[in-house]
Structure formats: structure tokens, C-alpha cells
Amino acid sequence: MKVVIVEDEQLAADALSAIVKKLRSQTVILSKLGSVEEAVQWFTLHQAPDLIFCDIHLSDGNSFEIFRQITVNCPVIFTTAYNQYAIEAFKVNSIDYLLKPIKTEDVALAIKKYESQQHPLPLDINNLHQLLQAQQLQQQIKSRFLVKQGQGIKAIPVEEVAYFWAEDGVVFLVTKQGKRFIINYTLDQLEVQLDSAVFFRANRQLIVHIDAVQEVRPYFKGRLSLLLQPHTEHDIIISSSKASDFKDWLDM
């Protein structure tokens, strides 16, 4: 079995690779790809593998964009941080989804399902995207976050949040007044619990509130550069594949 893993977290890609090799020792991992751009380039230049493991959220956009740009004629098993209800709904479409953190037994079942399907149904990206959006709407939207303040706990209304920033495995909530608090959520988890009308997943490190976007500037190769309020020490770049969606979001 020849496999390609599309995952922007190197540790997660390595862990998944190890699980697959443990379950099927003859498996050949052809490549580990970390972005939409890298995946499109690889699949354009190489013959399709037997199976793809693909994370939904990549460093430069939604992985569904890969399959909109090119045709990949092989089964895909997606990985995601969405809840179990969404996972079961996706499986109705004969496409397997693995809930993060990925467990060996789940990968084993997914591979068995792949091996049992002699004629897998074609991947319907538009249908999957619509289903994903529907599941997001069914998630309970967060109205506040509990954070530690000194020896106590403080509730911060979501309206006071400027953005969420991930750095070195830690996620910070940054308020519109510039205060930073550590929270026990990943950006993937936050993305499905926030109102998409006012929050946007800019890249793998940032989810930003629309009111925090102070200025948008053109950047190299169709990308965008953001100036936020409160200011950040880092350059905030939106990939070319997400630039159009970001502009549409700002104009809502």
C-alpha cells in the first residue's frame, strides 16, 4: 500500500506514519505534505497513491482546496478536531474521518474500511464542505472564556476578544485591551466554537476578530499582510489560497 500524508504538524504526521507502518508493515509512505500549495504541486507531478490521510486544516488553508484545484483518483481519509457527531455524519458519505488525537484502533478500522471497498465512491468536495459548515452551525457558539487571573478565575466575554494566537504549543487569548491569557483550547477546537461571521482563521497561528483588523496590505504572490489592533510582534500573513475568502469575510 502506497500512502501520502497531508498534515502541517510534523509530529502529528510522524505519529500517523508510525501507526500506519505498525498496522501494515509493507506500507510505503510516499510523502508527508504540509500545505495546500505543496500538496497540489506533489499530486500534479506524481501518480496518485493508494490512499491519502489528509488533515482538514493546513497552514495555508482548508485541505478541500487541494481537491478543488486538481483531481486525485484515490480514497481519502480525513483527520479533524471536530466532534464525534460530525465524524459520524461525514461517514454517511462513505468517506472516513479520524478524530484527533488519532488512536491506533481508529486508524485500523479506517484502513479495514478502505480495504473492503473495491469501488470507493468519488470524493464529493462540495458536499463535504457544505456538511462541514452545517456541523459548525450546530456546534454551540462560545459566549465567554474562563481564564486564570492571579489565584482566581475570570470570565472574558467573547466580544472582548481581539484574537487567539498559538505559539510553541500554547494558545493565548488576547483582548482588545491587549491583555494576554493562556487558554486550554487548540485553534482547531476554537474555530468550530466561534461565530464565523466575526472570527476568521487567518493561518495556523491566528484566529482574528473582525474588529481587530486595522489594515490589510497586498503582499508577495497574492498573499495579504495584516496590521492588527492590538499590534503583534509577528508578521501576519494570509496565504493566496485564503486571501479571497478573507476579503469576502471582511465585506460581510
SVG drawing of the C-alpha trace seen along z (x, -y; Angstrom):
<svg xmlns="http://www.w3.org/2000/svg" viewBox="-27 -50 35 56">
<polyline fill="none" stroke="black" stroke-width="0.4" points="0.0,0.0 1.3,-3.4 0.3,-6.3 0.6,-10.1 0.0,-12.0 -1.1,-15.6 -0.6,-17.2 1.0,-20.5 2.1,-19.4 5.3,-17.4 4.9,-15.5 1.3,-14.5 2.4,-13.4 5.2,-11.3 2.9,-9.8 0.3,-8.9 3.0,-7.4 4.3,-5.2 0.7,-4.0 0.1,-3.1 3.5,-1.3 2.8,0.6 -0.6,1.8 0.6,2.5 4.4,3.1 4.6,3.2 3.2,-0.3 5.3,-2.8 4.9,-6.4 5.5,-8.3 5.5,-11.8 4.4,-14.0 3.0,-17.2 2.3,-20.3 0.3,-22.7 -2.3,-23.1 0.3,-24.6 2.8,-21.7 0.1,-19.1 -1.2,-20.5 2.3,-20.6 3.1,-17.0 -0.1,-15.5 0.3,-17.3 3.8,-15.8 3.2,-12.3 0.9,-9.4 -1.9,-9.1 -1.1,-6.8 -3.4,-4.0 -4.6,-6.1 -4.3,-9.6 -4.6,-10.7 -5.4,-14.4 -5.9,-16.9 -8.7,-19.4 -6.9,-22.5 -3.5,-23.2 -1.0,-26.0 -2.3,-27.9 -5.9,-27.0 -8.6,-24.3 -7.5,-21.0 -10.6,-20.7 -9.0,-23.4 -6.5,-20.7 -9.2,-18.6 -10.9,-21.6 -7.7,-22.5 -6.8,-19.0 -8.3,-15.6 -6.9,-12.9 -8.2,-9.4 -7.8,-7.6 -9.6,-7.3 -9.1,-9.9 -9.3,-9.6 -9.6,-13.0 -8.3,-13.8 -10.0,-16.5 -10.6,-18.0 -14.4,-18.2 -16.6,-16.4 -17.9,-12.9 -21.3,-13.9 -19.7,-15.5 -17.5,-12.4 -20.5,-10.1 -22.3,-12.4 -19.3,-12.5 -19.1,-8.7 -22.5,-8.6 -20.8,-9.9 -18.6,-6.7 -15.6,-8.9 -13.7,-8.1 -12.8,-10.7 -10.4,-10.3 -10.9,-12.4 -7.7,-14.0 -5.8,-13.0 -5.7,-10.0 -5.8,-6.5 -4.3,-3.3 -7.6,-1.4 -9.3,-4.2 -6.7,-4.0 -7.0,-0.2 -10.8,-0.4 -10.3,-3.1 -7.8,-1.0 -10.0,2.1 -12.9,0.0 -10.6,-1.2 -9.5,2.4 -13.1,3.6 -14.3,1.1 -13.4,2.4 -15.0,-0.6 -14.9,-3.6 -17.3,-6.4 -15.8,-9.5 -14.9,-12.3 -17.6,-15.0 -15.8,-18.0 -18.7,-20.5 -21.0,-18.1 -18.3,-17.6 -17.7,-21.3 -21.4,-22.0 -21.7,-19.3 -18.7,-20.7 -20.3,-24.1 -23.6,-22.6 -21.9,-20.8 -20.2,-24.1 -23.5,-25.8 -24.8,-23.0 -21.9,-23.5 -22.6,-25.6 -21.1,-29.1 -18.9,-30.2 -20.1,-33.4 -17.3,-33.6 -13.9,-32.1 -12.7,-31.3 -9.1,-32.3 -6.8,-32.3 -6.1,-35.7 -3.8,-35.5 -5.2,-33.0 -8.7,-33.3 -10.6,-32.7 -12.1,-35.4 -14.7,-35.2 -14.0,-37.1 -16.9,-37.8 -16.2,-36.8 -16.9,-40.4 -13.8,-41.5 -11.5,-39.1 -9.3,-40.6 -7.7,-37.4 -6.3,-34.0 -2.6,-33.4 -0.8,-30.0 2.9,-29.9 5.1,-26.9 2.1,-24.7 0.4,-27.3 -2.7,-29.3 -3.2,-32.8 -6.5,-34.8 -5.6,-38.5 -8.2,-41.0 -9.0,-44.3 -7.1,-46.0 -4.0,-44.0 -4.1,-41.6 -3.0,-38.0 -4.3,-34.9 -3.4,-31.2 -6.4,-29.0 -6.8,-25.2 -8.0,-25.1 -6.4,-24.4 -7.1,-26.7 -8.9,-23.8 -11.2,-23.5 -11.8,-27.2 -12.6,-27.5 -15.7,-25.4 -16.8,-27.2 -16.6,-30.8 -19.0,-32.8 -17.6,-32.6 -19.2,-35.9 -16.8,-37.8 -13.9,-35.4 -11.6,-34.2 -8.9,-31.5 -6.1,-33.6 -3.4,-30.9 -2.1,-28.1 -1.2,-30.6 -4.1,-33.1 -7.9,-33.4 -8.8,-37.0 -11.9,-39.1 -13.1,-41.3 -12.8,-44.4 -9.0,-43.7 -8.2,-44.0 -6.8,-47.6 -5.3,-47.4 -4.9,-44.9 -2.0,-45.3 -1.1,-43.4 1.9,-41.0 4.0,-38.9 2.4,-36.3 -1.2,-37.2 -0.9,-37.0 -2.1,-39.6 -0.4,-41.3 -2.5,-42.3 -2.0,-45.0 -3.9,-44.2 -5.0,-46.1 -3.6,-45.4 -0.4,-45.2 1.6,-41.9 5.4,-41.4 4.9,-38.9 4.2,-39.5 0.6,-38.3 0.3,-36.8 -2.7,-35.4 -1.9,-32.8 -3.0,-33.3 -5.4,-30.4 -7.2,-32.1 -7.0,-35.7 -10.2,-35.6 -12.2,-34.1 -10.7,-36.6 -11.7,-39.6 -15.2,-38.2 -15.4,-37.8 -14.3,-41.4 -17.0,-42.5 -19.8,-40.6"/>
</svg>
